[in-house]
């Protein structure tokens, strides 16, 4: 990649520069919003002490676990994350047979370190989610955990919870699902930009695996759209498509296992559908946008397919307005202890989260249920609390972004590139 091309990437642009006075304003605003929405930034000492203790003597602990786990260290494995990511909690492996794809999604085994009797679990329950503001993160679990034992860094043995999926090559349906504890060793940590380069360069490491997983992810993406899954961001790059589709498939596999094979309660993600009148209002608003037309063959029984088709052909300047028209009529998704009602936006009969236990309580709880087959007695309360906390975090993020714009900062630029405080000369 040329210097000019590199300058157009997030890595090449560098952080947004602000002075010390503006930095103080931003800090004061964050503190104000945290108090308003009941978000706690500092961890209690006992939680930090416990996290520190659990990150000591890592190698011997992993060695002790080998007899009780599947050893996948020889399997080609890699992570893909934003350039500024500090923890890498999911990794991929893939193979292709004559009649199947085999996809492994490896998730950091957070529940090995954070269990219901621990201080960290109690703190995670209270926080329920990690809150992401532009250039500022309030973690659900202590950062030391996410940055050490639960970070799938290259060339280090790590404990993982693996979802192994055998998918029919023609239909991409599940032939088999196996979820188990493992030990993995990541071969490489890629940024999204690097992942794109590997796809373009046949001579690069991981090119074959990257091309294979993109072949699968692209087909999964197109299949979802055809089935009526709402795709509000149709122009994502290939690297993001890979991660999104593989994580969706893993989440779907886990909840399939929990519901159909075990028949247990878990933290399912339920998304109700808008009323027909609400959908009509959204489609009418979209149709009236300048330069936008809903394709005639998309006017059918499923407004999600109509929106997908419109987004594919709409001018770039109108994408945000189309997305906003849809989001205005969408009911809020919530965590429920059964999957009744399904997930309307994804068009999945059942769905839940598994792939981010370091930042979502739902995933942490579902990891515990999968491994221990032990459903917490207060599961319904956990679902309600996680839903409420997620909403609080989203409101906090929205108000903080509005404040950034008010003080002359581009919230998206800050979010993508971070901030650097510079003093006066």
C-alpha positions as CSV (number, residue, x, y, z in Angstrom):
1,X,0.0,0.0,0.0
2,X,1.3,3.4,-1.0
3,X,2.0,6.2,1.5
4,X,-0.9,8.2,0.0
5,X,-3.3,5.2,0.3
6,X,-2.2,4.5,3.8
7,X,-2.9,8.1,4.8
8,X,-6.6,7.4,4.0
9,X,-6.8,4.6,6.5
10,X,-7.7,5.0,10.2
11,X,-4.1,4.0,11.0
12,X,-2.7,6.6,8.7
13,X,-4.7,9.6,9.8
14,X,-3.6,9.6,13.4
15,X,-5.5,10.8,16.4
16,X,-7.7,13.8,16.7
17,X,-5.7,16.5,18.5
18,X,-7.3,18.7,21.2
19,X,-5.9,21.1,23.8
20,X,-5.8,20.6,27.6
21,X,-8.8,22.8,28.3
22,X,-11.0,20.9,25.9
23,X,-9.8,17.7,27.4
24,X,-11.0,18.9,30.8
25,X,-14.4,19.8,29.4
26,X,-14.7,16.3,27.9
27,X,-13.8,14.7,31.2
28,X,-16.3,16.8,33.1
29,X,-19.0,15.9,30.7
30,X,-18.3,12.2,31.0
31,X,-18.5,12.4,34.8
32,X,-21.8,14.3,34.5
33,X,-23.2,11.6,32.2
34,X,-22.0,8.7,34.3
35,X,-23.7,10.1,37.3
36,X,-26.9,10.8,35.3
37,X,-27.1,7.2,34.0
38,X,-25.7,5.4,37.0
39,X,-22.5,4.2,35.3
40,X,-19.6,3.3,37.6
41,X,-16.1,3.7,36.2
42,X,-13.9,2.8,39.1
43,X,-13.7,-0.9,40.2
44,X,-13.8,-1.8,44.0
45,X,-10.4,-2.8,45.3
46,X,-11.5,-6.4,46.0
47,X,-12.5,-6.8,42.4
48,X,-9.2,-5.5,41.1
49,X,-7.3,-7.6,43.6
50,X,-9.1,-10.7,42.5
51,X,-8.5,-9.9,38.8
52,X,-4.8,-9.4,39.5
53,X,-4.5,-12.7,41.3
54,X,-6.3,-14.6,38.5
55,X,-3.8,-13.3,35.9
56,X,-0.7,-14.6,37.7
57,X,1.2,-17.8,36.8
58,X,-0.8,-18.1,33.6
59,X,1.4,-20.7,31.8
60,X,1.3,-23.3,34.5
61,X,-2.5,-22.9,34.9
62,X,-3.0,-23.5,31.2
63,X,-0.7,-26.5,31.3
64,X,-2.8,-27.9,34.1
65,X,-6.0,-27.5,32.0
66,X,-4.6,-29.4,28.9
67,X,-5.8,-32.8,30.1
68,X,-9.4,-31.6,30.4
69,X,-9.6,-29.6,27.2
70,X,-9.2,-30.1,23.4
71,X,-5.8,-29.1,22.3
72,X,-6.3,-27.0,19.2
73,X,-2.9,-25.3,19.2
74,X,-1.9,-26.8,15.9
75,X,-5.0,-25.4,14.2
76,X,-4.4,-22.3,12.1
77,X,-6.1,-19.5,14.1
78,X,-6.1,-15.7,13.9
79,X,-7.9,-12.7,15.3
80,X,-9.2,-9.6,13.5
81,X,-9.9,-6.4,15.4
82,X,-9.9,-2.6,15.1
83,X,-6.4,-1.1,15.0
84,X,-6.8,0.4,18.5
85,X,-8.2,-2.7,20.2
86,X,-6.5,-3.7,23.4
87,X,-8.1,-7.1,23.9
88,X,-8.7,-9.8,21.4
89,X,-11.5,-12.1,22.6
90,X,-12.5,-14.0,19.5
91,X,-10.6,-15.9,16.9
92,X,-11.3,-17.9,13.8
93,X,-10.2,-21.1,12.1
94,X,-11.6,-22.7,8.9
95,X,-11.3,-25.7,6.7
96,X,-13.2,-26.9,3.6
97,X,-14.1,-30.5,2.8
98,X,-15.7,-32.1,-0.2
99,X,-19.2,-31.7,1.3
100,X,-18.8,-29.2,4.2
101,X,-17.2,-26.1,5.6
102,X,-15.8,-26.5,9.1
103,X,-15.8,-23.2,11.0
104,X,-14.3,-22.8,14.5
105,X,-15.1,-19.7,16.5
106,X,-12.9,-19.5,19.5
107,X,-14.0,-17.2,22.4
108,X,-11.8,-16.3,25.3
109,X,-12.9,-18.5,28.2
110,X,-13.9,-15.7,30.6
111,X,-15.9,-18.0,32.9
112,X,-12.8,-19.9,33.7
113,X,-11.7,-16.8,35.6
114,X,-15.1,-15.2,36.4
115,X,-17.6,-17.5,38.0
116,X,-20.8,-16.9,40.0
117,X,-19.0,-17.1,43.4
118,X,-16.4,-14.5,42.4
119,X,-16.2,-10.8,43.1
120,X,-15.7,-10.1,39.4
121,X,-19.0,-11.9,38.6
122,X,-20.9,-9.8,41.1
123,X,-19.4,-6.6,39.6
124,X,-20.2,-7.8,36.1
125,X,-23.8,-8.4,37.1
126,X,-24.0,-4.8,38.4
127,X,-22.5,-3.2,35.3
128,X,-24.1,-5.7,32.8
129,X,-22.3,-4.2,29.8
130,X,-19.2,-2.4,28.7
131,X,-20.0,1.2,27.8
132,X,-18.3,2.5,24.7
133,X,-17.9,6.3,24.3
134,X,-15.7,7.8,21.6
135,X,-12.2,7.3,22.8
136,X,-13.3,6.2,26.3
137,X,-14.4,2.8,27.6
138,X,-16.0,1.8,30.9
139,X,-15.4,-1.9,31.2
140,X,-17.7,-4.5,32.5
141,X,-14.7,-6.5,33.8
142,X,-11.3,-5.2,34.9
143,X,-9.1,-4.3,32.0
144,X,-6.2,-6.4,33.3
145,X,-8.3,-9.5,32.6
146,X,-9.2,-8.4,29.1
147,X,-5.7,-7.5,28.3
148,X,-3.9,-10.7,29.6
149,X,-5.5,-14.1,30.1
150,X,-8.6,-13.3,28.1
151,X,-6.8,-11.8,25.2
152,X,-6.1,-14.2,22.4
153,X,-2.7,-12.7,21.5
154,X,-0.5,-14.4,18.9
155,X,2.0,-17.1,19.9
156,X,0.6,-17.5,23.4
157,X,-1.4,-20.5,24.7
158,X,-4.9,-19.3,25.8
159,X,-8.0,-21.0,27.3
160,X,-11.0,-20.7,25.0
161,X,-14.6,-21.8,24.6
162,X,-14.8,-23.1,21.0
163,X,-17.9,-23.4,18.8
164,X,-17.1,-25.9,16.1
165,X,-19.7,-25.9,13.3
166,X,-19.9,-28.3,10.4
167,X,-21.9,-26.6,7.6
168,X,-23.3,-28.1,4.5
169,X,-21.4,-26.7,1.5
170,X,-24.6,-26.1,-0.5
171,X,-27.2,-24.9,2.1
172,X,-24.8,-23.7,4.8
173,X,-27.1,-25.3,7.4
174,X,-25.7,-26.9,10.5
175,X,-24.6,-30.5,10.0
176,X,-23.3,-30.6,13.5
177,X,-22.5,-28.3,16.4
178,X,-19.9,-29.0,19.1
179,X,-19.2,-26.5,21.9
180,X,-16.3,-27.3,24.2
181,X,-13.4,-25.9,26.2
182,X,-10.1,-25.7,24.4
183,X,-6.6,-24.5,24.4
184,X,-5.6,-22.4,21.4
185,X,-2.6,-20.5,20.1
186,X,-3.3,-17.6,17.7
187,X,-1.0,-17.4,14.7
188,X,-1.5,-13.7,14.0
189,X,-3.4,-10.6,15.1
190,X,-4.8,-8.7,12.2
191,X,-6.4,-5.2,12.0
192,X,-9.3,-4.9,9.6
193,X,-7.1,-3.0,7.1
194,X,-4.5,-5.8,7.3
195,X,-7.2,-8.4,6.8
196,X,-8.3,-6.6,3.6
197,X,-4.7,-6.7,2.4
198,X,-4.3,-10.4,3.0
199,X,-7.4,-11.0,0.8
200,X,-5.8,-9.1,-2.0
201,X,-2.3,-10.6,-1.8
202,X,-2.1,-14.3,-2.8
203,X,1.5,-14.4,-1.5
204,X,0.7,-13.2,2.0
205,X,0.3,-15.4,5.1
206,X,-3.3,-16.4,5.9
207,X,-4.4,-15.5,2.3
208,X,-5.8,-18.9,1.7
209,X,-7.7,-19.1,5.0
210,X,-8.9,-15.5,4.7
211,X,-10.2,-16.1,1.2
212,X,-12.0,-19.3,2.3
213,X,-13.6,-17.7,5.3
214,X,-14.7,-14.7,3.2
215,X,-16.2,-17.1,0.6
216,X,-18.3,-18.6,3.5
217,X,-19.1,-15.2,5.1
218,X,-20.2,-13.6,1.8
219,X,-22.5,-16.5,1.1
220,X,-23.9,-16.3,4.7
221,X,-24.5,-12.6,4.2
222,X,-26.3,-13.0,1.0
223,X,-28.4,-15.9,2.3
224,X,-29.4,-13.8,5.3
225,X,-30.6,-10.9,3.1
226,X,-32.6,-13.3,0.9
227,X,-34.2,-14.8,3.9
228,X,-35.3,-11.4,5.2
229,X,-32.6,-10.4,7.6
230,X,-32.4,-6.7,7.8
231,X,-29.0,-5.4,6.7
232,X,-28.7,-1.7,7.4
233,X,-25.1,-1.4,6.5
234,X,-24.8,-3.2,3.1
235,X,-21.5,-1.7,2.1
236,X,-19.2,-3.1,4.8
237,X,-15.8,-4.1,3.7
238,X,-14.9,-7.8,3.5
239,X,-13.0,-8.0,6.8
240,X,-16.0,-6.7,8.8
241,X,-18.3,-9.0,6.9
242,X,-16.2,-12.0,7.9
243,X,-16.3,-11.1,11.6
244,X,-20.0,-10.2,11.6
245,X,-21.2,-13.3,9.8
246,X,-19.0,-15.7,11.7
247,X,-20.1,-14.3,15.1
248,X,-23.7,-14.4,14.1
249,X,-23.4,-18.0,13.0
250,X,-21.7,-18.9,16.3
251,X,-24.3,-17.1,18.4
252,X,-27.0,-18.9,16.4
253,X,-25.3,-22.3,16.9
254,X,-25.1,-21.8,20.7
255,X,-28.7,-20.8,21.1
256,X,-29.8,-23.6,18.8
257,X,-27.9,-26.0,21.2
258,X,-29.4,-24.4,24.3
259,X,-33.0,-24.3,23.1
260,X,-33.5,-27.3,20.8
261,X,-30.9,-29.8,22.2
262,X,-31.1,-28.9,25.9
263,X,-34.4,-27.0,26.2
264,X,-33.0,-24.7,28.9
265,X,-33.6,-21.1,29.8
266,X,-30.8,-18.8,28.9
267,X,-30.3,-15.1,28.1
268,X,-31.9,-14.9,24.7
269,X,-32.1,-11.8,22.6
270,X,-35.6,-11.0,21.5
271,X,-36.5,-8.3,19.1
272,X,-40.2,-7.7,18.4
273,X,-41.4,-6.5,15.0
274,X,-43.0,-3.1,14.3
275,X,-46.7,-3.0,13.5
276,X,-47.7,-3.0,9.8
277,X,-48.6,0.7,10.1
278,X,-45.2,1.5,11.5
279,X,-43.5,-0.3,8.7
280,X,-45.7,1.5,6.1
281,X,-44.7,4.9,7.7
282,X,-41.0,4.0,7.4
283,X,-41.2,2.8,3.8
284,X,-43.2,5.9,2.8
285,X,-40.6,8.2,4.5
286,X,-37.8,6.3,2.6
287,X,-39.7,6.5,-0.7
288,X,-40.0,10.3,-0.4
289,X,-36.2,10.9,0.0
290,X,-34.5,12.6,-2.9
291,X,-32.8,10.2,-5.2
292,X,-34.3,7.1,-3.4
293,X,-36.7,4.7,-4.9
294,X,-37.8,1.3,-3.5
295,X,-37.4,-1.2,-6.3
296,X,-40.7,-2.3,-7.7
297,X,-39.9,-6.0,-7.2
298,X,-39.1,-5.4,-3.6
299,X,-42.6,-4.2,-2.7
300,X,-43.8,-7.5,-1.2
301,X,-44.8,-9.1,2.0
302,X,-41.5,-8.4,3.8
303,X,-40.5,-4.8,4.4
304,X,-37.0,-5.9,5.5
305,X,-36.3,-7.2,2.0
306,X,-37.6,-3.9,0.6
307,X,-35.3,-1.9,2.8
308,X,-32.3,-4.1,1.9
309,X,-32.9,-3.6,-1.8
310,X,-33.3,0.1,-1.4
311,X,-30.1,0.5,0.6
312,X,-28.2,-1.4,-2.2
313,X,-29.2,1.2,-4.8
314,X,-29.5,4.4,-2.8
315,X,-27.0,7.2,-3.0
316,X,-24.4,7.3,-0.3
317,X,-25.7,10.7,1.0
318,X,-29.1,9.1,1.8
319,X,-28.0,6.0,3.7
320,X,-28.1,7.6,7.1
321,X,-31.7,8.9,6.5
322,X,-32.9,5.4,5.4
323,X,-31.3,3.8,8.4
324,X,-32.9,6.4,10.7
325,X,-36.3,5.9,9.2
326,X,-36.1,2.2,10.0
327,X,-34.6,2.6,13.4
328,X,-37.4,5.0,14.5
329,X,-40.1,2.4,14.1
330,X,-38.0,-0.5,15.5
331,X,-39.0,-1.7,19.0
332,X,-36.1,-2.1,21.4
333,X,-34.5,-5.6,21.6
334,X,-34.4,-7.0,25.1
335,X,-32.9,-10.0,26.9
336,X,-35.5,-12.6,27.8
337,X,-35.2,-16.0,29.5
338,X,-36.9,-17.7,26.6
339,X,-36.6,-17.0,22.9
340,X,-40.4,-16.6,22.2
341,X,-40.9,-14.1,19.5
342,X,-37.5,-14.5,17.9
343,X,-35.3,-11.7,16.5
344,X,-37.2,-9.6,13.9
345,X,-34.3,-7.6,12.5
346,X,-32.2,-10.7,12.0
347,X,-35.2,-12.9,11.1
348,X,-33.9,-15.6,13.4
349,X,-36.5,-17.8,15.2
350,X,-34.1,-17.9,18.2
351,X,-31.1,-15.9,18.9
352,X,-28.8,-15.0,21.8
353,X,-25.3,-13.8,22.5
354,X,-22.2,-15.8,23.2
355,X,-19.2,-14.3,21.4
356,X,-18.4,-11.3,23.8
357,X,-18.3,-12.5,27.4
358,X,-15.7,-9.9,28.2
359,X,-18.1,-7.0,27.5
360,X,-21.7,-8.4,27.8
361,X,-23.3,-10.0,30.8
362,X,-25.6,-12.0,28.5
363,X,-22.6,-13.8,26.9
364,X,-21.0,-14.4,30.2
365,X,-24.1,-16.0,31.6
366,X,-24.6,-18.1,28.5
367,X,-21.0,-19.3,28.7
368,X,-21.7,-20.5,32.2
369,X,-25.0,-22.2,31.2
370,X,-23.4,-24.0,28.3
371,X,-20.4,-25.3,30.3
372,X,-22.0,-25.9,33.7
373,X,-25.6,-26.6,32.5
374,X,-26.5,-24.4,35.5
375,X,-29.2,-21.7,35.0
376,X,-29.0,-18.9,37.5
377,X,-32.1,-18.7,39.8
378,X,-32.4,-15.0,39.2
379,X,-32.1,-15.3,35.4
380,X,-35.2,-13.2,34.6
381,X,-33.9,-10.4,36.8
382,X,-30.5,-10.6,35.1
383,X,-32.3,-10.3,31.7
384,X,-34.2,-7.2,32.8
385,X,-31.2,-5.6,34.4
386,X,-28.9,-6.2,31.4
387,X,-31.6,-4.7,29.1
388,X,-31.9,-1.6,31.2
389,X,-28.2,-1.1,31.6
390,X,-27.7,-1.5,27.8
391,X,-30.3,1.2,27.2
392,X,-28.6,3.5,29.8
393,X,-25.2,3.0,28.1
394,X,-26.7,3.8,24.7
395,X,-28.3,7.0,26.0
396,X,-25.0,8.0,27.6
397,X,-23.1,7.4,24.3
398,X,-25.7,9.3,22.3
399,X,-25.5,12.4,24.6
400,X,-21.7,12.3,24.7
401,X,-21.6,12.2,20.9
402,X,-23.9,15.2,20.8
403,X,-21.6,17.1,23.2
404,X,-18.6,16.3,21.0
405,X,-20.4,17.8,18.0
406,X,-21.4,20.9,20.1
407,X,-17.7,21.6,21.0
408,X,-16.6,21.2,17.3
409,X,-15.4,17.6,17.3
410,X,-16.4,15.0,14.7
411,X,-17.7,12.1,16.9
412,X,-17.0,9.5,14.2
413,X,-13.4,10.7,13.8
414,X,-12.9,10.6,17.5
415,X,-14.4,7.2,17.7
416,X,-12.3,5.8,14.9
417,X,-9.0,7.6,15.5
418,X,-9.0,8.4,19.2
419,X,-7.8,11.7,20.8
420,X,-4.3,13.1,21.6
421,X,-4.0,16.0,24.0
422,X,-1.4,18.5,22.9
423,X,-0.1,21.4,25.0
424,X,0.6,24.9,23.7
425,X,4.0,25.6,22.3
